[in-house]
Amino acid sequence: MDMMMKPTEQHRKLEKLAGTWIGDEKMYPGPWDPKGGKAKSRYTARVDLDGFFVITDYQQERDGKTSYRGHGVYGYDTNRKQYAMFWFDSMGPVSAEPAWGKWEGDSLTFESKSPMGQGRYIYKFNSDGTYDFRIENSQDGKTWMPLIDGKYRRA
């Protein structure tokens, strides 16, 4: 008798993130980037750990130099019935818990809370095979300000 859990339909939805993606990004002026500006990025993601997680590596370039790197692990919590995004990056802080999310139509949205404020991370998958990504920040959870907008296509 096989007692091992199997990935669910919810786990398999995360496979949309898998692959190598390149993108153009717009950084908005804010506390971490007073000037804002344009960036190029590369995102590589793979389905791993028997199909339960998607593991990602991200690199952003500005002015021809790496300006930011990140590593993400995406999964689905069957008990909470929510998606989870664990994120680690070259800025250094470790989150106390993952960003929790849900699918609505073609969009996967995560939200997080930390001492630095609240974050919203929106992945919108388009019919042409691209996806749009947006990060928004808020201090009070009511007023949201854009941090980054990006459009990504398969490399």
N, C-alpha and C positions, 0 to 999 in steps of 0.2 A: 504494500500500500504506500503510495507516494504522498507524504505529508507536507511536502514543500509548497509554499505559496507560489502562485503564478502571477505575473503582472496582469493588471486589470486593463479595461478599456481606458481608464483615466491615466494609467501609467503610459500606455501606448500613445496617447495624445501628445505627450511631451516629445515624441520622436520628431515633431515638426521643427524642433530646435536643432536637430542633428545636422551636421555637415560643416562645410567651411564657407563662411560668409565674409564679404567685404562690404564696407559701408562708408558713406559720407555723413558726417555729423555736424550739427550746429550746437555749440556750447553757448549757453546764455550767461550774461554777466551775473555774478552772485558771490556769496561769501568765499567759495573755494576757488573762484576764477573771476576776479574783478573785471577783466576785459572781455571775456567770452571769445568766440571766434569759431573757426572751422577746424575740423579734424578728420582724419582717415582712420579706419579701424579694420581689424581682422578678428574674426570670432570663429573658433573651431570647437565643435561640440560632438560628443559621441554618446551613444546609448551604451550603458555599462552595468555591471553588477546584476547580471541575468535579466536585464530589461527593466529594472526597478528605478534606475536613475539615469539622468543625462548629465554628463560632466563637461564643463566648458572651460576654455581658456580664451581670454580677450586681451587685445593689445591695441592701444590708441596711439596715433602719431600726430604730432603737431610740429610744424616747421621742420619736417624731416627727422625728428627725434621721437623716441618713445616717451610719451608723457604720462601714461597710466597703464597699469596692467591689472587684470582681475582673474579670479578663478571661481567658478560657480558650480554648485551641485543642486539639481532640480529633481524633485520627487513628488510623490502623492502620499498623503497620510490617510489611510483607509479609515482610521478611527475618527479623525476630525472631519473627514470628507473635504479636505482642502489640499491645494498644492503648496509645496514648500520650496523656497529658494534660499540656499545658504550661499553667502557671497563673502569672498576674501579678496583684498586688493592691496595695491602698493601705497595706499594711504595709511594702512596699518591697523585701525581699530577692528576689534572683533565684536560682532553683534551678539547680544545676549540670547537671541532666538532668531529663527529664520523669518524671512518675509513670507506671509501667508497669502495665498491667492486662489483665484477661481477663473474658469473659462466662462465667457459670455459671447456666444456666436464665434467669430474668428479671432477674438481677443483674449489673451491671458494677462490678467492684472494681479500684481502682488502689492501688498502694503506692509510697511515696517514702521516700528517705533524705536527710537534710541534717544540718548541724552542730547544728541545734536538736532533732534526734530523727527518729523515723520517723512517717509518716502513712499512714493507710488511709482511702480515700474510697469509699463504697459507695452505688451508685444501684440501687434496687430498683423495677422497673416493675410496677405493679399492674394487675389485670384491669379495674379501673374507670377506667383512663386517668390515674390519678394516679401519682406516684412518691414514694418515701421516700428521703431522703439522710441519710447519717451520716458524720461524720468522727471518727476515733479517732487518738489519739497514743500513742506508746510511746518510752521511752528505750532499752529493751533488745531490742525486737522480740518479747518474750514476754508482757509485761503491757501490755494496751491499756486506755486510759481514754477515755471518750467526750468529745468536744469540742462537738459539735453534732448535734442530730437535727432533721430538717425533713420536712414533708409538703407537696407541691406539686401544684397543679392548674392546668389551662390557664386563662389569663385570657380 
